[in-house]
Amino acid sequence: MMDLTVNGAVARVDVDPATPLLYVLRDDLGLHGAKFGCGLGQCGACTVLVDDRPVFSCLLPVGAVGARSVTTVEGLGTATAPGDLQRAFLHEQAAQCGYCIPGMIARAEGLLRKTTTPTEDEMRAAMAPSLCRCGTHMRILRAVRRAAAMRGGGVIDSAEPVT
Amino acid sequence: MRTGLKRAITALVVVVGVCVVVFAVIAYRPAIAEVARPDPHAFDAGLVQRGANLARLGNCVSCHQAAAGRPYAGGYPVKTPFGTVFGSNITPDAATGIGGWSPAAFRRAMREGVGRDGSHLYPAFPYTHYVSVTDRDLDAIYAFLMTRPAVRAVPPSNTMIPPLGFRPLLAGWKLLFLRPKPIATDPRQSAEWNRGRYIGETLAHCTACHSPRGLLQQEKRGAQTYDGGWSGGWYAPPINARSPAVRAWTADRLETYLRTGLSRDHAAAAGPMGPVTYNLARAAPADVRALATYYAWQMRDAPAARREPALPDRRSFATQRHLDGARLYEGACAVCHEPGAGMMVAGRPALPLGTPLHEDNPRDTIQVILKGVRPPVSARGPFMPAYGDALDDRQVAEIVAYLKMRHGTGPAWKAIKKDVAAARKEGE
């Protein structure tokens, strides 16, 4: 038995500590936001926040989480009261099939918790570990820019001018 | 008595005065007149192309490009025990780059470490190696740089500890450590070997990372050359007879590694070596082959060159000793690294072959776990996710200890957890 803090609430789960956090979230806690994509930390569909940092939950043994708090896309708002990132993604219609989006939103949340004024390059670098097979990357990036602005910041273009 | 004191003071003043004058004479370098930015179309295309190849062999862009900056516009932080030096803007922008530099000013900078304005440059810029580059090659690199897009960018100011912000002091460093090292052809060796030595010892400046450094950050020469060194918080292992690799670095294997960023008998290029292979993959294949020939020769007496050892899997023993590490490995690593996993089927190096596990310190194993591996050469290359945000210091240390015990060779590593914290700090 172990205690796991997920989206602000403590849950008691009875699992092998080597079980990936993703399986516990989905199978034991019924949180189906984070997805199983590749199971190899290569696609980002399983991304959740652990203490404000985006991690691949498919490769994080649940026993390694310890006292750290886990945030999934469900923790950022609800269908009736979506959070700012969720509203930004809706506004930009950033989802096509939507499979990558919970991971994308978790990743963007991690970035914006670090800074609401990332540079364009920092934003792209932060989002890069999550892949979208539909190809809505440009809309996803627009949504992140929009959310940064909603939080009083914005994404800064950092490249130097060519003379 | 009073006269004696006066004399002593006078003598001291004279001695100090003479020292100051002598030092000023030694340290003084005149400015070289500024020229109008050369017309990029005036350069011979063949010369520019040769320069492009040489710049790739020299990995210039690694230090002369910031993480989010434009190529050659500078800004990469080189951290030294004496402070941080930022790569300069070497695009032909007249105001912030080297657009106003004549070929003579460029040659002097490369050979003597002196800027166009006469100021001494920090040896983070490896002029101790460029001193032996031929005029012909320097002119080709000049032509290449002068035909790049000019970028207006000023890198951050260096943060050197006092008094090292006073650049004339560097003249003293140069007196001690800047030695012209003529690279004469060795008639006993092949033309390819000689070409490899010329590139490796000059432009490619491999020893800058792969040799230990002394108190004043000078590279240790002689018997300690290529004995392993440090770069950006990573360990650059020995590439001589002390190479820790458990499979021989033949010229063929080394050529593949340098051109693809991956040797299936050793490891993927990670950390600062990734960009090196990125550039070598885009350099002239014959030159990379020459480098491989020369450095395979450097490692000809390494243990694995004589006999490739069997690699026992001490799985149950390691699990008993490091149960936490074994469990973490099971959940975080095994899905890719165990025999039969998808990654193994794709021809990636098996964990027991990984050179980091056979090094005399845990740093590279730690860094690979913390930062992962990005495809070094092209998008299809080897990839490993970073665990720096997922695992804490203790957990990383547990996995490292487990891996060393299960697959590693050489003496056990000590104080691993402390080194995880240090690796995080140095990697910032």
Interface residues (C-beta under 8 A of the other chain):
Chain A: P17 A18 T19 P20 G39 L40 G41 Q42 V50 R53 P54 V55 F56 L59 L60 P61 V62 G63 A64 G66 T119 D121 E122 A125 P129 S158 A159 E160 P161 V162 T163
Chain B: A67 A68 G69 R70 A73 D93 A94 A95 P149 A150 V151 R152 A153 R327 L328 E330 G331 A332 V335 C336 G342 M343 F383 M384 P385 Y387 D389 A390 L391 D392 Q395
